[in-house]
């Protein structure tokens, strides 16, 4: 999977949390970033591979099975959909509906920034988006994600992030049910 966002949004941390969650479940995982200019607000890409077998390749993911777009302004500035496999999952951080954005394919939106503000008190969408991603992709469980978050952050910060992840998970499940 590939995660697109801006410096300061926790893009790299999101990839790392997802890989730790997969590791918690006994799977092989790898997470790494790709930086342009390393500054707050600059476009950032992070990659995460998860497999049941050892991962030997160590290069950027050019044909992702899934995308997480942490900053919707990137939709019109960067070719975030480049290489996405047919039928790949896409999760976008926005309160707008996919059809309002004119997005193709299997795209779901979740108001991750708003959920983060509500549960964490800060506009950091990464944990909420990972909760939503757990709901659409099924690669790791929400419980494993919560364990990874607890291992990374102090208790108060961890619990706020976990609450945002759970809320996004529930939001995405409700959206998928409504779409059926």
C-alpha positions as CSV (number, residue, x, y, z in Angstrom):
1,X,0.0,0.0,0.0
2,X,1.0,3.6,-0.5
3,X,0.1,6.5,1.8
4,X,0.1,10.1,0.5
5,X,0.1,13.2,2.6
6,X,2.0,16.2,3.7
7,X,4.9,16.6,6.1
8,X,3.6,16.8,9.7
9,X,0.4,14.7,9.1
10,X,2.0,11.4,10.3
11,X,2.3,9.7,7.0
12,X,5.5,7.9,7.9
13,X,4.1,7.0,11.3
14,X,1.0,5.6,9.7
15,X,3.0,3.2,7.5
16,X,5.0,2.2,10.6
17,X,1.9,1.6,12.7
18,X,0.4,-0.6,10.0
19,X,3.5,-2.7,9.7
20,X,3.7,-3.2,13.5
21,X,0.1,-4.2,13.5
22,X,0.8,-6.8,10.9
23,X,3.8,-8.0,12.8
24,X,1.5,-8.3,15.9
25,X,-0.5,-10.8,13.9
26,X,2.6,-12.9,12.9
27,X,2.9,-11.5,9.4
28,X,5.9,-10.1,7.7
29,X,5.8,-6.3,7.1
30,X,7.9,-3.5,5.9
31,X,7.4,0.3,6.1
32,X,9.5,3.1,4.7
33,X,9.1,6.7,3.5
34,X,10.0,8.6,0.4
35,X,10.8,12.3,1.0
36,X,11.2,15.2,-1.4
37,X,12.0,18.3,0.6
38,X,11.8,17.4,4.3
39,X,9.6,20.2,5.6
40,X,6.2,20.6,7.1
41,X,3.5,20.8,4.4
42,X,5.6,19.2,1.6
43,X,4.2,16.2,-0.1
44,X,5.3,12.9,1.5
45,X,4.8,9.3,0.4
46,X,5.2,6.3,2.7
47,X,5.0,2.6,1.7
48,X,3.9,-0.5,3.6
49,X,4.2,-4.1,2.5
50,X,2.4,-6.9,4.3
51,X,2.8,-10.6,3.4
52,X,2.7,-14.0,4.9
53,X,6.1,-14.7,3.5
54,X,9.4,-12.9,4.0
55,X,9.6,-9.7,2.1
56,X,12.8,-9.4,0.1
57,X,12.1,-6.4,-2.2
58,X,13.2,-3.0,-0.8
59,X,11.9,-0.5,-3.3
60,X,9.0,1.9,-3.6
61,X,5.6,0.4,-4.4
62,X,4.7,1.4,-8.0
63,X,1.6,-0.7,-8.3
64,X,-0.2,-0.6,-4.9
65,X,-3.2,-2.7,-4.0
66,X,-4.4,0.2,-1.8
67,X,-4.0,3.9,-1.3
68,X,-4.6,6.2,1.7
69,X,-4.7,9.9,0.9
70,X,-4.3,11.9,4.1
71,X,-4.5,15.3,2.4
72,X,-7.2,15.7,-0.3
73,X,-5.5,18.7,-1.8
74,X,-3.0,16.2,-3.2
75,X,-5.7,14.8,-5.4
76,X,-5.2,17.6,-7.9
77,X,-1.4,18.2,-7.3
78,X,0.1,14.8,-7.4
79,X,-0.8,11.7,-9.4
80,X,-1.8,9.7,-6.3
81,X,-3.6,7.0,-8.4
82,X,-0.5,6.2,-10.5
83,X,-0.1,2.4,-10.7
84,X,-3.1,1.5,-8.5
85,X,-4.1,-2.0,-9.4
86,X,-7.6,-2.6,-10.8
87,X,-10.1,-3.0,-8.0
88,X,-7.6,-1.5,-5.5
89,X,-8.9,0.1,-2.3
90,X,-8.7,3.9,-1.9
91,X,-9.4,5.8,1.3
92,X,-9.4,9.6,1.2
93,X,-9.4,11.9,4.2
94,X,-12.3,14.3,3.5
95,X,-15.9,14.9,4.7
96,X,-17.0,15.1,1.0
97,X,-18.5,12.1,-0.8
98,X,-16.4,10.4,-3.5
99,X,-18.8,11.4,-6.3
100,X,-18.4,15.1,-5.2
101,X,-14.7,14.7,-5.8
102,X,-15.1,13.0,-9.2
103,X,-13.0,10.1,-8.1
104,X,-12.9,6.8,-10.0
105,X,-13.2,3.2,-8.8
106,X,-13.6,1.9,-5.3
107,X,-13.0,5.0,-3.3
108,X,-14.3,5.6,0.2
109,X,-14.0,8.9,2.1
110,X,-13.8,9.4,5.9
111,X,-13.6,12.6,7.8
112,X,-10.4,11.6,9.6
113,X,-9.2,15.1,10.5
114,X,-12.6,15.8,12.2
115,X,-12.5,12.5,14.0
116,X,-9.0,13.2,15.2
117,X,-9.9,16.6,16.5
118,X,-12.9,15.1,18.3
119,X,-11.0,12.2,19.9
120,X,-7.5,13.4,20.1
121,X,-7.9,17.2,20.2
122,X,-5.5,17.6,17.3
123,X,-6.0,17.5,13.5
124,X,-3.7,14.4,12.9
125,X,-5.6,12.0,10.6
126,X,-3.3,9.1,10.4
127,X,-4.7,6.8,13.2
128,X,-8.2,7.5,12.1
129,X,-7.4,6.7,8.5
130,X,-5.7,3.4,9.6
131,X,-8.9,2.5,11.5
132,X,-10.9,3.1,8.3
133,X,-8.3,1.1,6.3
134,X,-8.7,-1.8,8.6
135,X,-12.4,-1.8,7.8
136,X,-12.0,-1.8,4.0
137,X,-8.9,-3.9,3.5
138,X,-9.1,-6.4,6.3
139,X,-5.3,-6.8,6.2
140,X,-4.9,-6.2,10.0
141,X,-7.4,-6.2,12.8
142,X,-8.5,-3.1,14.7
143,X,-7.2,-4.8,17.9
144,X,-3.7,-5.2,16.4
145,X,-3.7,-1.6,15.2
146,X,-4.7,-0.5,18.8
147,X,-1.8,-2.6,20.2
148,X,0.6,-0.9,17.7
149,X,-0.6,2.6,18.7
150,X,-0.3,1.7,22.4
151,X,3.3,0.6,21.9
152,X,4.2,3.8,20.0
153,X,2.5,6.6,22.1
154,X,2.1,7.6,25.7
155,X,-1.2,6.4,27.2
156,X,-3.3,9.6,26.8
157,X,-2.2,10.1,23.2
158,X,-2.6,6.4,22.4
159,X,-6.1,6.2,23.7
160,X,-7.2,9.3,21.8
161,X,-5.7,7.9,18.6
162,X,-7.4,4.5,19.2
163,X,-10.7,6.2,19.8
164,X,-10.3,8.1,16.5
165,X,-9.4,4.8,14.7
166,X,-12.4,3.0,16.2
167,X,-14.7,5.9,15.1
168,X,-13.3,5.8,11.5
169,X,-13.7,2.0,11.4
170,X,-17.3,2.3,12.4
171,X,-17.8,5.2,9.9
172,X,-16.4,3.2,7.0
173,X,-18.4,0.1,8.0
174,X,-21.6,2.1,8.0
175,X,-20.7,3.7,4.6
176,X,-20.1,0.2,3.1
177,X,-23.4,-1.1,4.5
178,X,-25.3,1.9,3.1
179,X,-23.7,1.4,-0.3
180,X,-24.9,-2.2,-0.5
